[in-house]
Amino acid sequence: MSELAATAVPRRRNAAAGPRWAARFYARTPAWAGILAIYVGARLITTGLLLWATTLSGASGSRFGHGASIASFVTGWDAQWYWYIVVYGYPTVLPLGPDGHITQNSWAFLPVYPWVSQVFALPFGNGGWGVGAALVSLVAGYLCCLVLFRMMRNRIGRMAAVWTVVFFASGPLGALFQVGYAEVLNMLFLLLALDGLIRRRYVRLYPLIVLMGFTRPGVLAFALMLGLMLVVRWVRRKADPLAGREIAHYLALGALGVVVGFSWQVIAGIATGVPNAY
């Protein structure tokens, strides 16, 4: 028994050494630097996976064919439409298919991400939009990690919050953090809005709701959540007092979310003369 116990103790210590070492490292490292190390490591992995995907492009029958590069993936799919919006804007005459129905067009994609990407692309001159789009996604992804860490740290502890960031930054959809898609920028606005809601800094939510509404569809779901939260806060008002000022903010923010959520449909209809353009 004593021999078994003697061999078991070192194993327990070795198993815990990794987490203890990581805890000491992140306790001594500024949050922004520790999160940056995680994020850069995750992006190196996804970059390697994208490079691997380029070698398989031709053999797998990908639309990019032989000779695909990382740039092909960064500016492919939805990113092509965002680039098109920057270069040509939104059409006033909608394309129609042989059956007379409206075909896919730029109105299906919201304007904030392509315009912000164009600003980031300015230093790179003509043809630099793909670089700007990748930079927007990369920077927004890192900021998402910082906001997520701050949201979780006070609830589950510093080290658990670090692991939350690890799984978030290196998840199955991690490649989105470095391609020309609007999801990551919208996620940043969403996390900032949730953080403001948790901290009850309601004024911050007004511009964020507008930005979300013109970055990716989904702000109507956020408006619904605000309504449900108001109901919950009302039911729990004895344990958690609900001031009249807070009720006013919930109602105003919910109304703003509904208006913004339907506004792009109205804008597209006015610009094209077709009510169901979007």
C-alpha positions as CSV (number, residue, x, y, z in Angstrom):
1,M,0.0,0.0,0.0
2,S,2.8,2.4,0.9
3,E,4.6,1.7,-2.3
4,L,1.4,2.4,-4.3
5,A,0.8,5.6,-2.4
6,A,4.3,6.7,-3.0
7,T,4.0,6.3,-6.8
8,A,0.5,7.9,-6.9
9,V,1.5,11.2,-5.3
10,P,4.0,12.3,-8.0
11,R,1.5,11.5,-10.7
12,R,-1.1,13.8,-9.1
13,R,1.5,16.5,-8.9
14,N,2.6,16.1,-12.5
15,A,-1.0,16.2,-13.6
16,A,-1.5,19.5,-11.8
17,A,1.8,21.0,-12.8
18,G,0.6,22.2,-16.2
19,P,-2.5,24.1,-14.9
20,R,-0.4,25.5,-11.9
21,W,2.3,26.7,-14.3
22,A,-0.3,28.3,-16.6
23,A,-2.0,29.9,-13.6
24,R,1.3,31.5,-12.5
25,F,2.1,32.7,-16.0
26,Y,-1.3,34.4,-16.5
27,A,-1.3,35.8,-12.9
28,R,2.0,37.6,-13.7
29,T,1.1,38.6,-17.3
30,P,-1.1,41.6,-18.2
31,A,-4.4,40.4,-19.4
32,W,-4.0,41.9,-22.9
33,A,-0.7,40.2,-23.4
34,G,-1.8,36.8,-22.2
35,I,-4.9,36.9,-24.4
36,L,-2.8,38.1,-27.3
37,A,-0.5,35.1,-26.9
38,I,-3.5,32.7,-27.0
39,Y,-5.1,34.5,-30.0
40,V,-1.9,34.6,-32.1
41,G,-1.3,30.9,-31.4
42,A,-4.8,30.0,-32.5
43,R,-4.4,32.1,-35.6
44,L,-1.1,30.4,-36.5
45,I,-3.0,27.0,-36.3
46,T,-5.8,28.2,-38.5
47,T,-3.3,29.7,-41.0
48,G,-1.7,26.3,-41.2
49,L,-5.1,24.7,-41.9
50,L,-5.9,27.3,-44.6
51,L,-2.5,26.6,-46.2
52,W,-3.3,22.9,-46.1
53,A,-6.7,23.6,-47.7
54,T,-5.0,25.5,-50.6
55,T,-3.1,22.3,-51.5
56,L,-6.4,20.3,-51.6
57,S,-8.3,22.9,-53.5
58,G,-7.8,21.5,-57.0
59,A,-8.2,17.8,-56.1
60,S,-11.3,18.4,-54.0
61,G,-13.2,20.2,-56.8
62,S,-13.2,23.5,-55.0
63,R,-14.5,26.5,-56.8
64,F,-11.1,28.1,-56.4
65,G,-9.4,25.4,-58.5
66,H,-5.7,24.7,-58.8
67,G,-3.3,27.4,-57.6
68,A,-5.6,28.7,-54.8
69,S,-3.9,30.7,-52.1
70,I,-4.9,32.0,-48.6
71,A,-5.9,35.2,-50.3
72,S,-8.4,33.2,-52.3
73,F,-10.1,32.0,-49.1
74,V,-9.9,35.5,-47.4
75,T,-11.7,37.1,-50.3
76,G,-14.0,34.2,-51.3
77,W,-17.7,33.5,-50.8
78,D,-19.4,36.4,-48.8
79,A,-16.2,38.4,-49.0
80,Q,-16.6,38.7,-52.7
81,W,-20.0,40.4,-52.2
82,Y,-18.6,42.8,-49.6
83,W,-15.8,43.8,-52.0
84,Y,-18.4,44.2,-54.7
85,I,-20.4,46.6,-52.4
86,V,-17.3,48.7,-51.9
87,V,-16.5,48.9,-55.6
88,Y,-20.0,49.1,-57.2
89,G,-22.3,50.0,-54.3
90,Y,-25.9,48.6,-54.1
91,P,-27.9,48.2,-57.3
92,T,-31.0,50.2,-58.0
93,V,-32.1,47.6,-60.6
94,L,-32.4,44.1,-59.3
95,P,-31.1,41.1,-61.3
96,L,-33.8,38.6,-62.3
97,G,-33.4,34.9,-63.1
98,P,-35.0,33.1,-66.1
99,D,-38.1,32.5,-63.9
100,G,-38.5,36.2,-63.2
101,H,-37.5,35.9,-59.5
102,I,-34.9,38.1,-57.9
103,T,-31.5,36.4,-57.9
104,Q,-28.8,36.9,-55.3
105,N,-27.4,40.4,-55.1
106,S,-25.6,42.9,-52.9
107,W,-28.7,43.8,-50.9
108,A,-28.4,40.5,-49.0
109,F,-25.3,41.9,-47.4
110,L,-25.2,44.8,-44.9
111,P,-22.8,47.7,-45.3
112,V,-20.8,48.3,-42.0
113,Y,-18.3,45.5,-42.5
114,P,-17.3,46.3,-46.1
115,W,-17.0,50.1,-45.4
116,V,-14.9,49.5,-42.3
117,S,-12.7,47.1,-44.2
118,Q,-12.3,49.7,-46.9
119,V,-11.0,52.2,-44.3
120,F,-8.5,49.6,-43.1
121,A,-7.5,49.0,-46.7
122,L,-6.6,52.6,-47.6
123,P,-2.9,52.3,-46.7
124,F,-2.6,49.4,-49.1
125,G,-3.8,51.2,-52.2
126,N,-5.9,49.8,-55.0
127,G,-6.5,46.1,-54.7
128,G,-5.9,46.1,-50.9
129,W,-9.5,45.5,-49.8
130,G,-8.7,41.9,-49.0
131,V,-5.9,42.9,-46.6
132,G,-8.2,45.5,-45.0
133,A,-11.0,42.9,-44.5
134,A,-8.6,40.4,-43.0
135,L,-7.2,43.0,-40.6
136,V,-10.7,44.0,-39.5
137,S,-11.6,40.4,-38.7
138,L,-8.2,39.8,-36.9
139,V,-8.5,42.9,-34.8
140,A,-12.2,42.4,-34.0
141,G,-11.5,38.8,-33.0
142,Y,-8.8,39.8,-30.6
143,L,-11.0,42.5,-29.1
144,C,-13.8,39.9,-28.8
145,C,-11.4,37.7,-26.7
146,L,-10.6,40.7,-24.4
147,V,-14.2,41.5,-23.9
148,L,-15.1,37.9,-23.3
149,F,-12.3,37.5,-20.8
150,R,-13.5,40.6,-18.9
151,M,-17.1,39.3,-18.8
152,M,-16.1,35.9,-17.5
153,R,-13.3,36.8,-15.1
154,N,-15.5,38.2,-12.3
155,R,-17.9,35.2,-12.5
156,I,-15.7,32.1,-12.9
157,G,-12.2,33.3,-12.0
158,R,-9.2,34.4,-14.0
159,M,-7.9,31.0,-15.1
160,A,-11.3,29.7,-16.1
161,A,-11.9,32.9,-18.1
162,V,-8.5,32.2,-19.8
163,W,-9.7,28.8,-20.8
164,T,-12.9,30.3,-22.1
165,V,-10.9,32.4,-24.4
166,V,-8.8,29.5,-25.5
167,F,-11.9,27.5,-26.6
168,F,-13.4,30.6,-28.2
169,A,-10.3,31.6,-30.2
170,S,-9.5,28.1,-31.4
171,G,-12.9,26.6,-32.0
172,P,-14.0,24.8,-35.1
173,L,-15.0,28.1,-36.8
174,G,-11.7,29.8,-35.9
175,A,-10.9,30.6,-39.5
176,L,-13.6,33.2,-39.5
177,F,-11.2,35.4,-37.4
178,Q,-9.0,36.0,-40.4
179,V,-11.3,36.0,-43.5
180,G,-13.5,38.6,-45.1
181,Y,-16.7,37.8,-43.2
182,A,-18.8,40.1,-41.1
183,E,-19.5,37.6,-38.3
184,V,-16.5,38.5,-36.1
185,L,-17.1,42.3,-36.2
186,N,-20.8,41.6,-35.4
187,M,-19.7,39.3,-32.5
188,L,-17.6,42.2,-31.1
189,F,-20.6,44.5,-31.1
190,L,-22.7,41.8,-29.5
191,L,-20.2,41.0,-26.8
192,L,-19.9,44.8,-26.0
193,A,-23.6,45.1,-25.9
194,L,-24.0,42.1,-23.5
195,D,-21.2,43.5,-21.4
196,G,-23.0,46.8,-21.2
197,L,-26.2,45.1,-20.3
198,I,-24.6,43.1,-17.6
199,R,-23.0,46.2,-16.1
200,R,-26.3,48.1,-16.6
201,R,-24.6,50.8,-18.7
202,Y,-27.6,51.1,-21.0
203,V,-26.5,54.2,-22.9
204,R,-23.7,52.2,-24.5
205,L,-26.2,49.9,-26.1
206,Y,-27.8,52.5,-28.4
207,P,-25.0,52.9,-30.9
208,L,-24.1,49.2,-30.6
209,I,-27.6,48.2,-31.6
210,V,-27.4,50.4,-34.7
211,L,-24.0,48.9,-35.6
212,M,-25.2,45.4,-35.1
213,G,-28.3,46.0,-37.2
214,F,-26.2,47.2,-40.2
215,T,-23.4,44.6,-39.8
216,R,-25.2,41.2,-39.7
217,P,-28.9,40.2,-39.4
218,G,-29.9,39.3,-35.9
219,V,-30.6,42.5,-34.1
220,L,-34.3,41.5,-33.8
221,A,-33.3,38.6,-31.7
222,F,-31.4,41.0,-29.4
223,A,-34.5,43.2,-29.2
224,L,-36.5,40.1,-28.2
225,M,-33.9,39.3,-25.5
226,L,-34.3,42.8,-24.1
227,G,-38.0,42.3,-23.8
228,L,-37.6,38.9,-22.0
229,M,-35.0,40.4,-19.7
230,L,-37.4,43.2,-18.8
231,V,-40.0,40.6,-17.9
232,V,-37.5,38.7,-15.7
233,R,-36.4,41.9,-14.0
234,W,-40.0,42.8,-13.4
235,V,-40.8,39.4,-11.8
236,R,-37.7,39.7,-9.6
237,R,-38.0,43.3,-8.8
238,K,-38.3,42.7,-5.0
239,A,-35.0,40.9,-4.9
240,D,-33.4,43.1,-7.6
241,P,-35.0,46.5,-7.7
242,L,-36.0,47.8,-11.1
243,A,-35.9,51.6,-11.4
244,G,-38.2,53.5,-13.7
245,R,-35.1,54.7,-15.6
246,E,-34.1,51.1,-16.4
247,I,-37.6,50.3,-17.6
248,A,-37.4,53.3,-19.9
249,H,-34.1,52.1,-21.3
250,Y,-35.3,48.6,-21.9
251,L,-38.3,49.8,-23.8
252,A,-36.3,52.4,-25.8
253,L,-33.6,49.9,-26.6
254,G,-36.1,47.2,-27.6
255,A,-37.9,49.6,-29.9
256,L,-34.7,50.8,-31.4
257,G,-33.7,47.2,-32.1
258,V,-37.1,46.5,-33.9
259,V,-36.8,49.7,-36.0
260,V,-33.2,49.0,-37.0
261,G,-34.0,45.3,-37.6
262,F,-36.6,46.2,-40.3
263,S,-34.9,49.3,-41.6
264,W,-32.6,47.6,-44.2
265,Q,-35.7,46.0,-45.8
266,V,-37.3,49.4,-46.1
267,I,-34.1,51.0,-47.4
268,A,-33.7,48.3,-50.1
269,G,-37.3,48.7,-51.1
270,I,-37.1,52.5,-51.5
271,A,-33.8,52.3,-53.4
272,T,-35.0,49.7,-55.9
273,G,-38.7,50.4,-56.0
274,V,-39.3,46.7,-55.1
275,P,-40.7,46.1,-51.6
276,N,-39.2,42.6,-51.2
277,A,-35.8,43.6,-52.6
278,Y,-34.1,42.3,-49.4
